[in-house]
Amino acid sequence: MKPTKSPSPTKLLKRVLAVGLGCAVLWGALPASAQVQSALGVTRTFPDAALRGTLTITAASDATLNGRPIRMAPGMRLFSPQNSLIMAHMVLGQSFKVNYLIEPSTGMLQSAWILSQGEADQPRKGSDSVERNYRAESDPVKK
């Protein structure tokens, strides 16, 4: 039986660098794959009690919902279209089409989900648009 030869330090260094580079590439791709979940067709489910509206955050604890002022609950959560949490102070003054929940005991805004265009196109109770059970010839056709 022949004794095995250990690789030279240069070859060993090249192998370690190649493995390290491969791991770095894979590690860097993980966050990118998590950020595009909604683009891959993953649909979010909203609570049955969630209503539709237009939300504008005006201060750290105040907002307007469908043009009316509302207080935000201390633990209010604002979710992006990718379902990640957004800090309210980062979107001060911006308006979003949202599904939202009101805390029943206090009447404060508890949670809001910023909608993607596809989610906003789906009808929901509390929507800004008028809901009818008939269609006129002048109505736009929704696909």
FENBEL-V302408 format. One line per field, one symbol per residue. phi: phi as a letter, one per 20 degrees, with the letter a starting at -180 (. if undefined). A space follows every 50 residues. Layout:
# FENBEL-V302408
phi: ???
This chain:
# FENBEL-V302408
phi: .effefffgfffffffffffffffffffefffffedgffenfdeddffef ddaddcedbgccbdclndfbeefgdgdddffemefdffffcgnedcecdb cdfffdmefebbdfeffffffffbgnffeeecdbcdfeffeed
